[in-house]
Amino acid sequence: SQKIEQNSEALNIQEGKTATLTCNYTNYSPAYLQWYRQDPGRGPVFLLLIRENEKEKRKERLKVTFDTTLKQSLFQITASQPADSATYLCALVMGNAGNMLTFGGGTRLMVKP
Amino acid sequence: GAGVSQSPRYKVAKRGQDVALRCDPISGHVSLFWYQQALGQGPEFLTYFQNEAQLDKSGLPSDRFFAERPEGSVSTLKIQRTQQEDSAVYLCASSLHPSRPMDTQYFGPGTRLTVL
């Protein structure tokens, strides 16, 4: 079955540094991979989508890479701010009926001032 | 415009009780999803509707779980004879189109179910 792994340990970084989060997957070759942000008590919020034929995608301070050979995606936030503190989830689009998502366990990011 | 709303936000049930969780998707959204999120975990897919048709219910953990979307808008997730392992946050999400993997899913705030 599909397995998606994210570092379950919280990532603590200093304000202004670059945060790098990792998502690894097995047993599937997804056409799309998405990243979401989730704050406590709220539902996930979509951030970025990257296609299998895209190596890298950027949006403001966010950057996502997708290496289908390594079966890995990296998510980076540059010039991190305390407001970036949240849990970040990667999700594969499984492409069955509809476009249901298979999520990793999420990585909690803490940015300290 | 209004996002996805869910009610109630919190539900406490005694083991064995039946519960009903409601989802109001974004108006006009064709696709509707239910996910279950255990504490400290990522959401897990439960079921998918395209308008009123339930096209995928492969994630429902048992026959105690039942979902419907009779008029293609509001959806209800019903759990019969609740068990402690059903305690989780139940998330609803909607997207505009059917079966387009690049579509953004918009999530509601979730219903936190606690079974005592």
Interface residues (C-beta under 8 A of the other chain):
Chain A: I4 Q6 S8 A31 Y32 G41 R42 G43 P44 V45 F46 L49 R51 L89 A91 V93 M94 G95 N96 A97 G98 N99 M100 L101 T102 F103 G104 G105 G106
Chain B: V4 S31 F33 Y35 G40 Q41 G42 P43 E44 F45 Y48 Q50 L55 D56 S58 G59 L91 A93 S95 P98 S99 R100 P101 M102 D103 T104 Q105 Y106 F107 G108 P109 G110
